[in-house]
Amino acid sequence: MISSFESSLSQLSIHKAGNKLLYESLTLAEHCLKIEDDTLEFLLKQYFLSPFERINEIYRLFHPTDDITLNEVNHFADQIFNSPKTFHKNSQQLAKHLYDISNHPKIKAGEVYFAYFDNLQIEGELLNAIGIFKSESKESYLKVLQQGKDFQLNYEEEAINIKKLDKGCLIFNTEKEKGFKVAVIDQTNQSEAIYWKDNFLKVKLRDDTHSFTNNFLKLTKQFITSTLPQEQEISKTDQVDFLNKSVNYFKENETLDINDFQATVFQDKELIKSFQHFGSKYSDENNIDIADKFEISDQAVKKQARAFKRVLKLDKNFDIYIHGNKELIEKGYDAKKGKNFYKIYFDEEE
């Protein structure tokens, strides 16, 4: 979805933002950094852009009041796109904004990189883009130096691993009125410190077929694997059957109608009612819209289908993959051996 093959890094500014709550400082560079080494530019592009090649979800900048002009990142990004010569000045303002919202004790200090890219491709379109990246994790590296016929060891502490981008976003110069197209990376594990998306960028998933399909499949999987077993006594084979029916519905239809989906997959009125209740709760908690009707994205189905693990894991001895009719598998208990068993019916052995 995002390709950097034809891109170039035309401007780069680096600042450092500490934790404001802990009275750490904000350091703003006075000038842009000039990149005159081709190898350095290549490594920077690899560090900044490689993680985004695996991204499928696209976001929009937004503001809770629905007035996009009040979103700070949107405001400064718009100024940069309108006049690229203001890039460094606006990067300083963006760094100040990041520092101001860095008020949780678990937020780590780190360098913040602001990059301006030309000809970065997203969804088949070449566009200019603003990249914002934060480096929080540092590592130590060994260096081996040859001196004549001998070797010496040295090391470098507090170095950056270019294969581990902590946080980043790419803001593409398109669809300004909707909040631009935005791709986001956030490797934060602590739920308390997820300030990147919510407080700094203020982004939400865009409303399109890919997002609708992706959200609905995630909702369905969580309901079947987590919520449903808590509400009812349901066997593993029934769970797998519901997962199979869900994925098959998306593979066999071009559009989704929620009433048709519920009737096809769950059938039972109480199950449908429970699914509807869970869907409403899921939508509120994740601040996303769950559409009742939408065109199905094949790309989103292919990605999410891999997460629908339609397999029975039996101790550490056997895995049974169920792709179809659950009536061809029976569960029982052998009193003599004191163990459960599954009986499988089939016509031919391949």
N, C-alpha and C positions, 0 to 999 in steps of 0.2 A: 504493500500500500504506500509506503514511503521509501523513496530511493534517492541516494545521494550521489549516484554515479556521475551526473553532470554538474554537480554543485561546486561552488567555490566559497571560501570564507573571506569576505571582503572587509569586515570590521570585527574587532574583539576588544572588550573592556573587562578588566578584572577588578573586583572589589572584595572586601572581606566583611562578613556580617557575623557578629557575636550574638550571644543571648542577652537581650535587653533586660530581661527579668533578673539575670545574674550580674548585671552591670558590666557586661563585656562590651567592648567598643565596636564601633562601625568605622571601617577604614575605606575611604573612597580614593581611587586613583585619580590623578589630575589629568591624565591623557590616555588615549587609546593605546593598545599594544600593537606595534608593527610586527607583522609576521612576514619575514623575508626568507625564511628557510622552508623549502618545499617539503622536506621530511617532517618538520614540525607541524606544518599545516595538515599533512596527511594524518599524523598521529592525533592531532586535535579533532579532526573530522571523524576519525575512528572512535575516539572517546565520546564525543558528543552525539554522533548520529547512528552508530551501529545498533544501539539498543532499540531504536525506533523502527528498524526494519521488521521487527516482529510484532509491531503494534497494529491492532485492527480497530480499536475503539477510538472514535474521534469525539472531542468535546467542543463546547462553546464557552466563551467567557460570558458571565451573566452577573446580574445584581439582584438581591432579594426584592427590591422595589420594582423590578422589571425595567428599570431605566439603565440601559447598558452604559450610558455615559458616566455613570457613577462608579463603575468598576475601574479601579486605579490602573491595573495592568492594561486594560483596554484603552484607557486614555493615553498612556505614554506610548503604547505600541502604535496607536493611530498616528501620533505625532511623528514617530520614527518613519513609518511607511510614507507619510506625506512629505517628509523632508529628511532623508537618510543622513544629512550632514549634522542633524541634531542627535545622532545616535548616542554619543558618549554622554552628553548632558542628560538625556532621558534615562540612560542606564544608571546614572547616579540617583535619579529620583526613584527608579524601581528598586535599587538597593536600599534606599531609605525606607521605602514601603515594606520591604521584606524584614528589615531590622525592627520596624515598629510593631509588626505582628509576631515577632519572635519572643513571646513572653510566656512560654511554658518551660518548666525546669529541665525537661528532657530534650529540648531542642539543642543541637550541637552547633558550635561555631564552624565556619568554613568559608572557603573562597567561593565567590559567586561570579560566574562567567556570563557575559552577555555577548552574543555573537550575531552577526548579520550575514545571512547566507543568500547567495544568488542561485537561481535555477535549481531549487530543491523540489523534487517531484512528489506530489501526493495525489493519489487516485488518477494518475495519468496526466496531470497538469503540472507544468513547470512554473514555480512561483518563488518570489522572494520570501524569506522567513526570518523571524527573530527567534533566537534560541536563548533560553535562560537555564543555567545549570548550576547546581550547588554541589561542592565536594566536601563531604563531612568525614569520610573514613580515610585514614592514612595508614600506610604500611611501611615496613622496612625491607630494603633490597640489598642483596649482596652483589658486589662487582668483582669480577675476576680480571686482573690486569697482567699481561705478559711482559716480562722484562728479560730480554735475551732468551735464555733457555729455561728460565724460572717463571713462576707465577706468584702474584701477590693478591691478597684478598682485601677488599675495602667494603664499605657499606654506606648506605644512605637512609637516614631515618625520615619519617614524616613525608614519605613520597606517595604519589598517587598512582593507583593501579588503573590504567586506561581501559581495562575490561570491566570495571565496576563503577558505573555511574549511579550515584546515590539518588539524585533528584534532577529532573529536567523537564523542559517543555519546549515545544516548537509552535510558534504562532504564525500561521500562513496568511499572506496578504490576499485574502479572498473572503467573500461573504461577510463583509464588515458589518452590515446591518443586522446580521444574526449573531454577532459576537466572534467572528473569524472562525476558521478551522484550527483546532488546537489538539496537539498530541501530548500526552503526559506520561512521564516516568516517575514513580515514587516507590523507593525500596524500603520505606519506613515500616517497621514491624509493630511498634507500639501505637495502639489506637489513640493514646493521649497526645501523640505528637504529629498527627496527620494534618499539619497546618498548611502544607504545600498546596494541596488542591482546594481546601475549603476556605482558608483565611487569606492566603497570598493570591492565588490565581482566581479563586471563585469561579469554578468551572462546573458544568453539568454535561452529561452525555447528550449529544445532539439527537433530535427526533428524526430518525430516518429508518429505512427498512432494516439495515444492519443492526442498529441499536434496538429496535422493537423486537427483532428476532432473538438477539442475544439476551436481552432482559427477560423475555418470556421463557426461554429455555432454562436460564439460571433459576428463575422462580420455580418452574416446574420440577427441576431436579431437586432443589432444596425441599420442596413440599413432599415429594415422594420418598426421599432418603432420610429426612430428619423429622419433619412435623407429623407426617402420616403415621409412622410407627409409634409415636408417642400418644396419638389419639385413638388408635384402633389396634387390635391384634391382627397383624398382617405378616404373612410369611415372606421369606426372602424371594421365593419364586414369584409371588404376587408383585413385590416391589420391582423385580426385574421385568415382569410383564408390563407394568405401567411405564417403565422407562422405555421399553421397546416400542410400545404403542405411541408414546410421545414423539420419539425420534422419527418413527415411520410416518407419522402424520405430517411432520415438517418436510420429509423427503418426498412424500407422494402428492403434496399439494403446493400450488403456487401462491395461494393466499391463506391467511388464517382468519377464521371466524371463531371467536371464543366459545360461543354456544355449541357450534359443531365440534370443536376440539374437545370440550368437556364431555359431550355425549359420546364421542368416539373413544376417548381414553378411559374415563372414569365410570360412565354409564349410571352408576348408583347416585340417587338424588342427595343422599347424605354426604357422599364423597365430594360431589360437585359443590355443595354448600360449604363444606370445609375448605375446598380449594379456593373458592371465591373470597372467603373470609381471610385466608392466608394471603391471597393476592393483594387485597386492600391494605393489609398490615405491611406487607413487603414493600409496596409502593411508597407508603408514608415513611417508613424507616430509612429507605434508600434514596428518597427524594427523586424518584423517577416516575414517569408515566408508563402505565401498562395499557397499550392500545387494545381495543376489542376486535379491531379488524385492521389488517395490514398485509402488504406483500411480503412474502418470505424471502430472506436473503440466503442464497445457497452457500455463500462464503461463511456466513455466521453459523449455519447448520453444520458445515464440515468441521469448523473449529470446536463447537460445543459438543458435537456428537462424541468426540474423543473422551470427554469428561463423563459421559453417561456409561459408567462401568456396569455392563450387563453380564456380570459374572458372579457365580457362587464360589466363595473360597472356603474349602473344607479343611480345617486344621492347616497343616503345611504339606499335605499329601496331594490334594487334587484341586483343580479349578474347573468348574463347569460353566461353559459359555452358553447362554440361552439366547437364541436369535429369533425364536418364533413361538409356536404353540406351547403354552405352559401345561396343557393337559397331557403332554407326552412325558412329563416328569412327575414322579410321586415321591413323597417323603414318608419314611416309616421308622420304626424303632425295633431293633433286634434285642430281645430280652436276654438271650443266652450270652451274646457278646457284650451286652450293655452299651451299645453304640447306635447312633442314628444312621440311617442310610437313605440314599436316593435310588429310585428305580427309573430307568430311562427306556422309552420305547422308540424304535426306529425301524425303517424298512430296509435300507441298504447301508453297508459299511464301505467307506471309501478309503 
